[in-house]
Amino acid sequence: MSCRHLPALAAAALVAVGTGTLFTTPAYADHDPPPARGGPGFASIIDLGLRPDHVVLDRRVHEGGIASTSACAEPSLTQSNNTDLIQASVSIACLGGGVSGGTGLARSFVVPPDGFTVGCVRFGVAVNQGGDWPVFVRIFTGGAITGPYDALTLLGETSLVIPDGGGDALYTAEFPGAVALPGGSFMIIEIWCPSRIVAAGGDAGLIFIAKNSAGQSAPSYIRAPECGPVNFVSLASAGFPNSHLIMTVFSAEEVGECPADLNGDGTVDGADLGLLLSSWGGTGSADLNNDGVVDGADLGLLLSGWGACP
């Protein structure tokens, strides 16, 4: 795909509404024609030069680098019939001034009766061009997903950087401290892409979170304040019933009985102390109390477990 396609296509096919427009490629169009100027802000683009369908291998990237998969475990939750198929043709984004506006894609789950602890979230990226760009994964609870966004309760957030050109791939965002939810509660997972519009501090790039039309057991949702929807609306109600967000939520791997044994050799000793000190001020496995920072509290926990593991 090349940026040079966009200006001509935008002039020919986009309906500008305010600062933004939601678009997809209608080669697989599943929605009504674009609204007249002044409508709700949904429109289509004729061709982005993307290959329509891909089955891709999982690329685990966290904070711009390779992530360990230790935070991801079964059981997992998904509403996607196919979690490996990326179809650029049905991947929706918010367009403002020819570049991506801020867009959140989400799913809402009812937590199983025994509760669920989130270790990581896997999602896809269909396209990223114009530079490396951060994506934020947020876990909320609260009432209905279509209620006021500001009324949702944020339980956890993590981020990763999608490399320039890093489309056609699946990414896994880890929550090092894990996020626990009680059974029967609502769990809302949002994939948030900040605005790339220059006036909003962006880099004039494009990013599409991946979707497919392979079916789903519950709706996918979108919010895009620069394109109109401040709160989540279903993609179906927005005019895109065959655009299904790819998402798998993995549970956290159970922590062993000796969490201070950072190198896994069966003993808490100087080697583990060295690993903790090398992570001081950061996060990761040395954050023994899961408060987001390795500090004196974690040092105290390590020293209290000094010696052979039980």
Contacts in CASP RR format, 6 or more apart in sequence:
PFRMAT RR
TARGET T0000
AUTHOR 0000-0000-0000
METHOD contacts of the structure
MODEL  1
MSCRHLPALAAAALVAVGTGTLFTTPAYADHDPPPARGGPGFASIIDLGL
RPDHVVLDRRVHEGGIASTSACAEPSLTQSNNTDLIQASVSIACLGGGVS
GGTGLARSFVVPPDGFTVGCVRFGVAVNQGGDWPVFVRIFTGGAITGPYD
ALTLLGETSLVIPDGGGDALYTAEFPGAVALPGGSFMIIEIWCPSRIVAA
GGDAGLIFIAKNSAGQSAPSYIRAPECGPVNFVSLASAGFPNSHLIMTVF
SAEEVGECPADLNGDGTVDGADLGLLLSSWGGTGSADLNNDGVVDGADLG
LLLSGWGACP
1 48 0 8 1.000
1 49 0 8 1.000
1 50 0 8 1.000
1 127 0 8 1.000
1 129 0 8 1.000
2 49 0 8 1.000
3 129 0 8 1.000
3 130 0 8 1.000
3 206 0 8 1.000
5 47 0 8 1.000
5 48 0 8 1.000
5 49 0 8 1.000
6 48 0 8 1.000
6 98 0 8 1.000
7 98 0 8 1.000
9 45 0 8 1.000
9 46 0 8 1.000
9 47 0 8 1.000
9 48 0 8 1.000
10 45 0 8 1.000
10 95 0 8 1.000
10 97 0 8 1.000
10 98 0 8 1.000
12 46 0 8 1.000
13 34 0 8 1.000
13 43 0 8 1.000
13 44 0 8 1.000
13 45 0 8 1.000
13 46 0 8 1.000
14 21 0 8 1.000
14 23 0 8 1.000
14 34 0 8 1.000
14 43 0 8 1.000
14 45 0 8 1.000
14 95 0 8 1.000
15 21 0 8 1.000
15 34 0 8 1.000
15 35 0 8 1.000
15 36 0 8 1.000
15 37 0 8 1.000
15 39 0 8 1.000
15 41 0 8 1.000
15 43 0 8 1.000
16 37 0 8 1.000
17 35 0 8 1.000
17 37 0 8 1.000
17 38 0 8 1.000
17 39 0 8 1.000
17 40 0 8 1.000
17 41 0 8 1.000
17 43 0 8 1.000
17 227 0 8 1.000
17 228 0 8 1.000
18 38 0 8 1.000
18 41 0 8 1.000
19 96 0 8 1.000
19 97 0 8 1.000
19 197 0 8 1.000
19 226 0 8 1.000
19 227 0 8 1.000
20 41 0 8 1.000
20 94 0 8 1.000
20 95 0 8 1.000
20 96 0 8 1.000
20 97 0 8 1.000
20 101 0 8 1.000
20 224 0 8 1.000
20 226 0 8 1.000
20 227 0 8 1.000
20 228 0 8 1.000
21 41 0 8 1.000
21 42 0 8 1.000
21 43 0 8 1.000
21 94 0 8 1.000
21 95 0 8 1.000
21 96 0 8 1.000
21 227 0 8 1.000
22 41 0 8 1.000
22 42 0 8 1.000
22 43 0 8 1.000
22 92 0 8 1.000
22 93 0 8 1.000
22 94 0 8 1.000
22 95 0 8 1.000
22 222 0 8 1.000
22 224 0 8 1.000
22 227 0 8 1.000
22 238 0 8 1.000
23 43 0 8 1.000
23 44 0 8 1.000
23 45 0 8 1.000
23 92 0 8 1.000
23 93 0 8 1.000
23 95 0 8 1.000
24 31 0 8 1.000
24 44 0 8 1.000
24 45 0 8 1.000
24 89 0 8 1.000
24 90 0 8 1.000
24 91 0 8 1.000
24 92 0 8 1.000
24 93 0 8 1.000
24 240 0 8 1.000
24 243 0 8 1.000
25 44 0 8 1.000
25 45 0 8 1.000
25 46 0 8 1.000
25 47 0 8 1.000
25 48 0 8 1.000
25 49 0 8 1.000
25 50 0 8 1.000
25 52 0 8 1.000
25 88 0 8 1.000
25 89 0 8 1.000
25 90 0 8 1.000
26 44 0 8 1.000
26 45 0 8 1.000
26 46 0 8 1.000
27 47 0 8 1.000
27 52 0 8 1.000
27 89 0 8 1.000
28 52 0 8 1.000
28 87 0 8 1.000
28 89 0 8 1.000
28 90 0 8 1.000
28 213 0 8 1.000
28 242 0 8 1.000
29 44 0 8 1.000
30 90 0 8 1.000
30 213 0 8 1.000
30 239 0 8 1.000
30 240 0 8 1.000
30 241 0 8 1.000
30 242 0 8 1.000
30 243 0 8 1.000
31 42 0 8 1.000
31 44 0 8 1.000
31 239 0 8 1.000
31 240 0 8 1.000
31 241 0 8 1.000
32 239 0 8 1.000
33 44 0 8 1.000
34 42 0 8 1.000
34 43 0 8 1.000
34 44 0 8 1.000
35 41 0 8 1.000
35 42 0 8 1.000
35 43 0 8 1.000
40 228 0 8 1.000
40 238 0 8 1.000
41 227 0 8 1.000
41 228 0 8 1.000
42 238 0 8 1.000
42 239 0 8 1.000
42 240 0 8 1.000
45 95 0 8 1.000
48 88 0 8 1.000
48 127 0 8 1.000
50 88 0 8 1.000
50 89 0 8 1.000
50 126 0 8 1.000
50 127 0 8 1.000
51 88 0 8 1.000
51 168 0 8 1.000
52 87 0 8 1.000
52 88 0 8 1.000
52 89 0 8 1.000
53 85 0 8 1.000
53 86 0 8 1.000
53 87 0 8 1.000
53 88 0 8 1.000
53 89 0 8 1.000
54 85 0 8 1.000
54 86 0 8 1.000
54 87 0 8 1.000
54 88 0 8 1.000
54 168 0 8 1.000
55 84 0 8 1.000
55 85 0 8 1.000
55 86 0 8 1.000
56 84 0 8 1.000
56 86 0 8 1.000
56 168 0 8 1.000
56 169 0 8 1.000
56 170 0 8 1.000
57 169 0 8 1.000
57 170 0 8 1.000
58 84 0 8 1.000
58 122 0 8 1.000
58 169 0 8 1.000
58 170 0 8 1.000
58 172 0 8 1.000
59 169 0 8 1.000
59 170 0 8 1.000
59 171 0 8 1.000
60 66 0 8 1.000
60 67 0 8 1.000
60 69 0 8 1.000
60 171 0 8 1.000
60 172 0 8 1.000
61 67 0 8 1.000
61 160 0 8 1.000
61 161 0 8 1.000
61 162 0 8 1.000
61 163 0 8 1.000
61 171 0 8 1.000
61 172 0 8 1.000
62 158 0 8 1.000
62 160 0 8 1.000
62 172 0 8 1.000
62 173 0 8 1.000
62 174 0 8 1.000
63 159 0 8 1.000
63 160 0 8 1.000
63 161 0 8 1.000
64 132 0 8 1.000
64 160 0 8 1.000
64 161 0 8 1.000
64 163 0 8 1.000
65 161 0 8 1.000
67 160 0 8 1.000
67 172 0 8 1.000
67 174 0 8 1.000
68 174 0 8 1.000
69 120 0 8 1.000
69 172 0 8 1.000
70 253 0 8 1.000
70 285 0 8 1.000
71 119 0 8 1.000
71 120 0 8 1.000
71 174 0 8 1.000
71 175 0 8 1.000
71 176 0 8 1.000
71 178 0 8 1.000
71 250 0 8 1.000
71 252 0 8 1.000
71 253 0 8 1.000
72 119 0 8 1.000
72 120 0 8 1.000
72 122 0 8 1.000
72 172 0 8 1.000
72 174 0 8 1.000
72 250 0 8 1.000
72 253 0 8 1.000
73 119 0 8 1.000
73 250 0 8 1.000
73 251 0 8 1.000
73 252 0 8 1.000
73 253 0 8 1.000
73 254 0 8 1.000
74 250 0 8 1.000
74 251 0 8 1.000
75 251 0 8 1.000
76 248 0 8 1.000
76 249 0 8 1.000
76 250 0 8 1.000
76 251 0 8 1.000
77 109 0 8 1.000
77 112 0 8 1.000
77 116 0 8 1.000
77 248 0 8 1.000
77 249 0 8 1.000
78 247 0 8 1.000
78 248 0 8 1.000
78 249 0 8 1.000
79 107 0 8 1.000
79 109 0 8 1.000
79 216 0 8 1.000
79 217 0 8 1.000
79 218 0 8 1.000
79 247 0 8 1.000
80 212 0 8 1.000
80 214 0 8 1.000
80 215 0 8 1.000
80 216 0 8 1.000
80 244 0 8 1.000
80 245 0 8 1.000
80 246 0 8 1.000
80 247 0 8 1.000
80 248 0 8 1.000
81 214 0 8 1.000
81 215 0 8 1.000
81 216 0 8 1.000
81 217 0 8 1.000
81 244 0 8 1.000
82 212 0 8 1.000
82 214 0 8 1.000
82 215 0 8 1.000
82 246 0 8 1.000
83 122 0 8 1.000
83 246 0 8 1.000
83 247 0 8 1.000
83 248 0 8 1.000
84 170 0 8 1.000
85 212 0 8 1.000
85 214 0 8 1.000
85 246 0 8 1.000
86 124 0 8 1.000
86 126 0 8 1.000
86 168 0 8 1.000
86 169 0 8 1.000
86 170 0 8 1.000
86 210 0 8 1.000
86 211 0 8 1.000
86 212 0 8 1.000
86 246 0 8 1.000
87 126 0 8 1.000
87 210 0 8 1.000
87 211 0 8 1.000
87 212 0 8 1.000
87 213 0 8 1.000
87 214 0 8 1.000
88 126 0 8 1.000
88 127 0 8 1.000
88 208 0 8 1.000
88 210 0 8 1.000
90 211 0 8 1.000
90 212 0 8 1.000
90 213 0 8 1.000
90 240 0 8 1.000
90 242 0 8 1.000
90 243 0 8 1.000
90 244 0 8 1.000
91 126 0 8 1.000
91 127 0 8 1.000
91 208 0 8 1.000
91 209 0 8 1.000
91 210 0 8 1.000
91 211 0 8 1.000
91 243 0 8 1.000
92 105 0 8 1.000
92 208 0 8 1.000
92 211 0 8 1.000
92 222 0 8 1.000
92 235 0 8 1.000
92 238 0 8 1.000
92 240 0 8 1.000
92 243 0 8 1.000
93 100 0 8 1.000
93 101 0 8 1.000
93 103 0 8 1.000
93 206 0 8 1.000
93 207 0 8 1.000
93 208 0 8 1.000
93 209 0 8 1.000
94 100 0 8 1.000
94 101 0 8 1.000
94 102 0 8 1.000
94 103 0 8 1.000
94 224 0 8 1.000
94 226 0 8 1.000
94 227 0 8 1.000
95 101 0 8 1.000
95 227 0 8 1.000
96 197 0 8 1.000
96 226 0 8 1.000
96 227 0 8 1.000
97 197 0 8 1.000
99 196 0 8 1.000
99 197 0 8 1.000
99 198 0 8 1.000
99 202 0 8 1.000
99 204 0 8 1.000
99 205 0 8 1.000
99 206 0 8 1.000
100 193 0 8 1.000
100 195 0 8 1.000
100 196 0 8 1.000
100 197 0 8 1.000
100 205 0 8 1.000
100 206 0 8 1.000
100 207 0 8 1.000
100 208 0 8 1.000
101 193 0 8 1.000
101 195 0 8 1.000
101 196 0 8 1.000
101 197 0 8 1.000
101 200 0 8 1.000
101 224 0 8 1.000
101 226 0 8 1.000
101 227 0 8 1.000
102 192 0 8 1.000
102 193 0 8 1.000
102 194 0 8 1.000
102 195 0 8 1.000
102 196 0 8 1.000
102 197 0 8 1.000
102 200 0 8 1.000
102 224 0 8 1.000
102 225 0 8 1.000
102 226 0 8 1.000
103 192 0 8 1.000
103 193 0 8 1.000
103 209 0 8 1.000
103 222 0 8 1.000
103 223 0 8 1.000
103 224 0 8 1.000
103 227 0 8 1.000
104 190 0 8 1.000
104 191 0 8 1.000
104 192 0 8 1.000
104 193 0 8 1.000
104 209 0 8 1.000
104 222 0 8 1.000
104 223 0 8 1.000
104 224 0 8 1.000
105 190 0 8 1.000
105 191 0 8 1.000
105 209 0 8 1.000
105 211 0 8 1.000
105 220 0 8 1.000
105 221 0 8 1.000
105 222 0 8 1.000
105 245 0 8 1.000
106 145 0 8 1.000
106 188 0 8 1.000
106 189 0 8 1.000
106 190 0 8 1.000
106 191 0 8 1.000
106 220 0 8 1.000
106 221 0 8 1.000
106 222 0 8 1.000
106 223 0 8 1.000
106 232 0 8 1.000
106 245 0 8 1.000
107 188 0 8 1.000
107 189 0 8 1.000
107 218 0 8 1.000
107 219 0 8 1.000
107 220 0 8 1.000
107 221 0 8 1.000
107 245 0 8 1.000
107 247 0 8 1.000
108 144 0 8 1.000
108 145 0 8 1.000
108 186 0 8 1.000
108 187 0 8 1.000
108 188 0 8 1.000
108 218 0 8 1.000
108 219 0 8 1.000
108 221 0 8 1.000
109 186 0 8 1.000
109 187 0 8 1.000
109 188 0 8 1.000
109 189 0 8 1.000
109 218 0 8 1.000
109 249 0 8 1.000
110 184 0 8 1.000
110 185 0 8 1.000
110 186 0 8 1.000
110 187 0 8 1.000
111 181 0 8 1.000
111 182 0 8 1.000
111 183 0 8 1.000
111 184 0 8 1.000
111 185 0 8 1.000
111 186 0 8 1.000
111 187 0 8 1.000
112 183 0 8 1.000
112 184 0 8 1.000
113 183 0 8 1.000
113 184 0 8 1.000
114 183 0 8 1.000
115 180 0 8 1.000
115 181 0 8 1.000
115 182 0 8 1.000
115 183 0 8 1.000
115 184 0 8 1.000
116 180 0 8 1.000
116 181 0 8 1.000
116 183 0 8 1.000
116 187 0 8 1.000
116 249 0 8 1.000
116 251 0 8 1.000
117 178 0 8 1.000
117 179 0 8 1.000
117 180 0 8 1.000
117 181 0 8 1.000
117 251 0 8 1.000
117 252 0 8 1.000
118 139 0 8 1.000
118 175 0 8 1.000
118 178 0 8 1.000
118 179 0 8 1.000
118 180 0 8 1.000
118 181 0 8 1.000
118 187 0 8 1.000
118 189 0 8 1.000
118 249 0 8 1.000
118 250 0 8 1.000
118 251 0 8 1.000
118 252 0 8 1.000
119 174 0 8 1.000
119 175 0 8 1.000
119 177 0 8 1.000
119 178 0 8 1.000
119 179 0 8 1.000
119 250 0 8 1.000
119 251 0 8 1.000
119 252 0 8 1.000
119 253 0 8 1.000
120 172 0 8 1.000
120 173 0 8 1.000
120 174 0 8 1.000
120 175 0 8 1.000
120 249 0 8 1.000
120 250 0 8 1.000
120 252 0 8 1.000
121 137 0 8 1.000
121 172 0 8 1.000
121 173 0 8 1.000
121 175 0 8 1.000
121 189 0 8 1.000
121 191 0 8 1.000
121 247 0 8 1.000
121 248 0 8 1.000
121 249 0 8 1.000
121 250 0 8 1.000
122 170 0 8 1.000
122 171 0 8 1.000
122 172 0 8 1.000
122 173 0 8 1.000
122 247 0 8 1.000
122 248 0 8 1.000
122 250 0 8 1.000
123 137 0 8 1.000
123 170 0 8 1.000
123 171 0 8 1.000
123 173 0 8 1.000
123 191 0 8 1.000
123 209 0 8 1.000
123 210 0 8 1.000
123 245 0 8 1.000
123 246 0 8 1.000
123 247 0 8 1.000
123 248 0 8 1.000
124 169 0 8 1.000
124 170 0 8 1.000
124 171 0 8 1.000
124 209 0 8 1.000
124 210 0 8 1.000
124 246 0 8 1.000
125 135 0 8 1.000
125 162 0 8 1.000
125 166 0 8 1.000
125 167 0 8 1.000
125 168 0 8 1.000
125 169 0 8 1.000
125 170 0 8 1.000
125 171 0 8 1.000
125 207 0 8 1.000
125 208 0 8 1.000
125 209 0 8 1.000
125 210 0 8 1.000
126 167 0 8 1.000
126 168 0 8 1.000
126 208 0 8 1.000
126 209 0 8 1.000
126 210 0 8 1.000
126 211 0 8 1.000
127 165 0 8 1.000
127 167 0 8 1.000
127 168 0 8 1.000
127 206 0 8 1.000
127 207 0 8 1.000
127 208 0 8 1.000
128 162 0 8 1.000
128 163 0 8 1.000
128 164 0 8 1.000
128 165 0 8 1.000
128 166 0 8 1.000
128 167 0 8 1.000
128 206 0 8 1.000
128 207 0 8 1.000
128 208 0 8 1.000
129 164 0 8 1.000
129 165 0 8 1.000
129 205 0 8 1.000
129 206 0 8 1.000
129 207 0 8 1.000
130 164 0 8 1.000
130 165 0 8 1.000
130 203 0 8 1.000
130 204 0 8 1.000
130 205 0 8 1.000
130 206 0 8 1.000
131 163 0 8 1.000
131 164 0 8 1.000
131 165 0 8 1.000
131 203 0 8 1.000
131 205 0 8 1.000
132 161 0 8 1.000
132 162 0 8 1.000
132 163 0 8 1.000
132 164 0 8 1.000
133 161 0 8 1.000
133 162 0 8 1.000
133 164 0 8 1.000
133 193 0 8 1.000
133 194 0 8 1.000
133 196 0 8 1.000
133 203 0 8 1.000
133 205 0 8 1.000
133 207 0 8 1.000
134 159 0 8 1.000
134 160 0 8 1.000
134 161 0 8 1.000
134 162 0 8 1.000
134 194 0 8 1.000
135 159 0 8 1.000
135 160 0 8 1.000
135 161 0 8 1.000
135 162 0 8 1.000
135 171 0 8 1.000
135 173 0 8 1.000
135 191 0 8 1.000
135 192 0 8 1.000
135 193 0 8 1.000
135 207 0 8 1.000
135 209 0 8 1.000
136 157 0 8 1.000
136 158 0 8 1.000
136 159 0 8 1.000
136 190 0 8 1.000
136 191 0 8 1.000
136 192 0 8 1.000
136 193 0 8 1.000
136 194 0 8 1.000
137 157 0 8 1.000
137 158 0 8 1.000
137 159 0 8 1.000
137 160 0 8 1.000
137 173 0 8 1.000
137 189 0 8 1.000
137 190 0 8 1.000
137 191 0 8 1.000
137 192 0 8 1.000
138 154 0 8 1.000
138 156 0 8 1.000
138 157 0 8 1.000
138 189 0 8 1.000
138 190 0 8 1.000
138 192 0 8 1.000
139 154 0 8 1.000
139 155 0 8 1.000
139 156 0 8 1.000
139 157 0 8 1.000
139 175 0 8 1.000
139 179 0 8 1.000
139 181 0 8 1.000
139 187 0 8 1.000
139 188 0 8 1.000
139 189 0 8 1.000
140 152 0 8 1.000
140 153 0 8 1.000
140 154 0 8 1.000
140 155 0 8 1.000
140 187 0 8 1.000
140 188 0 8 1.000
140 189 0 8 1.000
140 190 0 8 1.000
141 152 0 8 1.000
141 153 0 8 1.000
141 155 0 8 1.000
141 181 0 8 1.000
141 185 0 8 1.000
141 186 0 8 1.000
141 187 0 8 1.000
141 188 0 8 1.000
142 151 0 8 1.000
142 152 0 8 1.000
142 153 0 8 1.000
142 185 0 8 1.000
142 186 0 8 1.000
142 188 0 8 1.000
143 151 0 8 1.000
143 152 0 8 1.000
143 186 0 8 1.000
144 186 0 8 1.000
145 152 0 8 1.000
145 186 0 8 1.000
145 188 0 8 1.000
145 221 0 8 1.000
145 232 0 8 1.000
146 221 0 8 1.000
146 231 0 8 1.000
146 232 0 8 1.000
146 233 0 8 1.000
146 234 0 8 1.000
147 231 0 8 1.000
147 232 0 8 1.000
148 231 0 8 1.000
149 223 0 8 1.000
149 230 0 8 1.000
149 231 0 8 1.000
149 232 0 8 1.000
152 188 0 8 1.000
155 179 0 8 1.000
155 181 0 8 1.000
156 175 0 8 1.000
156 179 0 8 1.000
158 173 0 8 1.000
158 174 0 8 1.000
158 175 0 8 1.000
158 176 0 8 1.000
159 173 0 8 1.000
160 171 0 8 1.000
160 173 0 8 1.000
162 171 0 8 1.000
162 207 0 8 1.000
170 210 0 8 1.000
170 246 0 8 1.000
175 252 0 8 1.000
176 283 0 8 1.000
176 284 0 8 1.000
176 285 0 8 1.000
176 287 0 8 1.000
176 290 0 8 1.000
176 292 0 8 1.000
177 252 0 8 1.000
177 284 0 8 1.000
177 287 0 8 1.000
177 290 0 8 1.000
177 292 0 8 1.000
178 252 0 8 1.000
178 290 0 8 1.000
181 187 0 8 1.000
187 249 0 8 1.000
189 247 0 8 1.000
189 249 0 8 1.000
191 209 0 8 1.000
191 245 0 8 1.000
191 247 0 8 1.000
193 207 0 8 1.000
193 209 0 8 1.000
194 202 0 8 1.000
195 201 0 8 1.000
195 202 0 8 1.000
195 226 0 8 1.000
196 202 0 8 1.000
196 203 0 8 1.000
196 204 0 8 1.000
196 205 0 8 1.000
196 206 0 8 1.000
196 207 0 8 1.000
197 204 0 8 1.000
197 226 0 8 1.000
198 204 0 8 1.000
200 226 0 8 1.000
209 245 0 8 1.000
210 246 0 8 1.000
211 220 0 8 1.000
211 235 0 8 1.000
211 243 0 8 1.000
211 244 0 8 1.000
211 245 0 8 1.000
211 246 0 8 1.000
212 244 0 8 1.000
212 246 0 8 1.000
213 242 0 8 1.000
213 243 0 8 1.000
213 244 0 8 1.000
214 244 0 8 1.000
215 244 0 8 1.000
216 244 0 8 1.000
216 245 0 8 1.000
219 234 0 8 1.000
219 235 0 8 1.000
219 236 0 8 1.000
220 234 0 8 1.000
220 235 0 8 1.000
220 236 0 8 1.000
220 243 0 8 1.000
220 244 0 8 1.000
220 245 0 8 1.000
221 232 0 8 1.000
221 233 0 8 1.000
221 234 0 8 1.000
221 235 0 8 1.000
221 245 0 8 1.000
222 229 0 8 1.000
222 232 0 8 1.000
222 233 0 8 1.000
222 234 0 8 1.000
222 235 0 8 1.000
222 238 0 8 1.000
223 229 0 8 1.000
223 230 0 8 1.000
223 231 0 8 1.000
223 232 0 8 1.000
223 233 0 8 1.000
229 238 0 8 1.000
235 241 0 8 1.000
235 243 0 8 1.000
235 244 0 8 1.000
235 245 0 8 1.000
257 309 0 8 1.000
257 310 0 8 1.000
258 264 0 8 1.000
258 266 0 8 1.000
258 268 0 8 1.000
258 305 0 8 1.000
258 309 0 8 1.000
258 310 0 8 1.000
259 285 0 8 1.000
259 288 0 8 1.000
259 301 0 8 1.000
260 268 0 8 1.000
260 272 0 8 1.000
260 288 0 8 1.000
260 301 0 8 1.000
260 302 0 8 1.000
260 304 0 8 1.000
260 305 0 8 1.000
261 267 0 8 1.000
261 268 0 8 1.000
261 272 0 8 1.000
261 309 0 8 1.000
262 271 0 8 1.000
262 272 0 8 1.000
262 275 0 8 1.000
262 276 0 8 1.000
262 285 0 8 1.000
262 286 0 8 1.000
263 271 0 8 1.000
263 272 0 8 1.000
263 275 0 8 1.000
265 271 0 8 1.000
266 308 0 8 1.000
266 309 0 8 1.000
267 307 0 8 1.000
267 308 0 8 1.000
267 309 0 8 1.000
268 302 0 8 1.000
268 305 0 8 1.000
268 306 0 8 1.000
268 307 0 8 1.000
268 308 0 8 1.000
268 309 0 8 1.000
269 306 0 8 1.000
269 307 0 8 1.000
272 302 0 8 1.000
273 302 0 8 1.000
275 286 0 8 1.000
276 286 0 8 1.000
276 294 0 8 1.000
276 298 0 8 1.000
276 299 0 8 1.000
276 302 0 8 1.000
279 285 0 8 1.000
279 286 0 8 1.000
279 287 0 8 1.000
279 294 0 8 1.000
280 294 0 8 1.000
280 295 0 8 1.000
281 293 0 8 1.000
281 294 0 8 1.000
281 295 0 8 1.000
282 292 0 8 1.000
282 293 0 8 1.000
282 294 0 8 1.000
283 292 0 8 1.000
283 293 0 8 1.000
283 294 0 8 1.000
284 294 0 8 1.000
286 294 0 8 1.000
286 298 0 8 1.000
287 293 0 8 1.000
287 294 0 8 1.000
287 298 0 8 1.000
288 297 0 8 1.000
288 298 0 8 1.000
288 301 0 8 1.000
288 302 0 8 1.000
289 297 0 8 1.000
289 298 0 8 1.000
289 301 0 8 1.000
291 297 0 8 1.000
END
